[in-house]
């Protein structure tokens, strides 16, 4: 079997920055075990598998090297980029995923790709896991949670850059991941994302978590359009627009590799 594959750097317009993802374009779905084997072999934070249903409406599934993920923003951006790259006249498409529903995607004249995601605003929690506090070198000002992760919020932007995270301890929070965030001077807010239970230690740029971060900071900053920076070693910039029940997450991407998988 011969499968088309792209490797794309997402949430950046420069190679070797942002977050990398593989995109495998399928004519028909293949066995989930094979998809997991391909994702493990790729050894990237995510591999997206996409299949055209009709009229540029695609089904999408995401796999980390460890397991299937129910929502990944940067691999969705990479997938959209690959499809737009295949067809320069294409400006709109959609992806449908089991847990997320249908996501509308459109490309702008300034090379941004806008992705309309469900709003996943975090809520304050009553009981804080001891592993969360013991896994952080700096105590957060507040802690919230949504369906994806715990949110450790800091008053000082430098805390986000300087914090040390014990990944072996944070791994015990699975199925939840961890994001740390603070208001920023240069951007509206900054963050870092850790997911040792579901993927790598620290993710480079995480589109999905901004469906929770953007609504949180929109209320704090009293603005619906925000510029965010994920402060990993590769770094990435995201534009976020908060709607009543949706969050539009936008970014650029750049092609690294195009080729074939033989299985």
C-alpha positions, 0 to 999 in steps of 0.5 A, a space after each residue: 500500500 502506498 500512502 501520501 504523506 506531508 510533514 508541515 510546521 504549523 503556527 509559523 511561517 519559518 521552517 524548524 519552528 512552530 509545531 511539526 505534524 504529519 498529514 496522511 491523505 487516505 482514499 479509504 480508512 485503514 485499520 486503527 492499529 496501522 494508523 498508530 504504527 505509522 504515527 509511532 514510526 513518524 515520532 512527531 507530536 501528531 500524525 493526522 489522517 484525513 479522508 475526503 467524504 464529499 465536496 472538500 468535507 473531510 473526516 479527520 483523526 489524530 494520533 500521537 506516538 502513544 495513542 489516538 487523540 480526540 482533538 489536535 489543533 496544530 495537526 488540523 492546521 497542517 492538514 488544511 495547509 496540505 490540502 490548500 497546497 494541493 489546490 491553490 484555488 481552494 479557499 474553504 473546507 471542513 473537517 469532522 471528528 468524532 468528539 469535536 464535530 464539524 470544524 470549518 476552515 478557510 484560507 485568507 489572502 495573507 496566508 492565515 488559515 482560520 479554524 473554527 473550533 468548539 469553545 472549551 472554557 475552563 472552570 475553577 475546580 474545588 479539589 486540586 490534585 496533589 500531583 499538580 502542585 508537587 509537579 510544579 516548581 512555582 505555585 500558581 495563582 489559580 487552577 482551572 480545568 476543562 475536558 482536556 487539561 488543568 490550567 495553572 494561571 500565573 500573575 507573572 509572565 516570567 514564571 511561565 518561562 522559568 517554571 520547571 515541571 516534573 513530568 513523571 509527576 504530571 504524567 499521573 494526571 492522565 487523562 488530563 494534560 497541563 497548561 501554564 499561562 500568564 498575561 504577557 507584555 508583548 502578546 495578550 497571553 503566553 503559555 506552555 503545554 505539558 502532556 507526558 501521559 498522552 504524548 511528548 513531555 512538552 508540546 511545541 504549539 497546541 492549537 486545541 488548548 487555545 479553545 480554553 485559554 482564549 475564552 479565559 483571557 478574553 474575560 480577564 482582558 475584556 477583549 475578544 481578539 487576542 494574540 497568543 504565544 506558546 513559549 516552547 523551545 520552537 515557539 509559535 504564534 496564534 491569533 484567537 477570536 472568541 465567539 459565543 460558543 466557538 473559538 476561531 484559532 488562526 495561524 500560518 504553516 509551511 511545508 517541510 516534506 512531501 512523499 510516500 509511505 509504503 506499508 
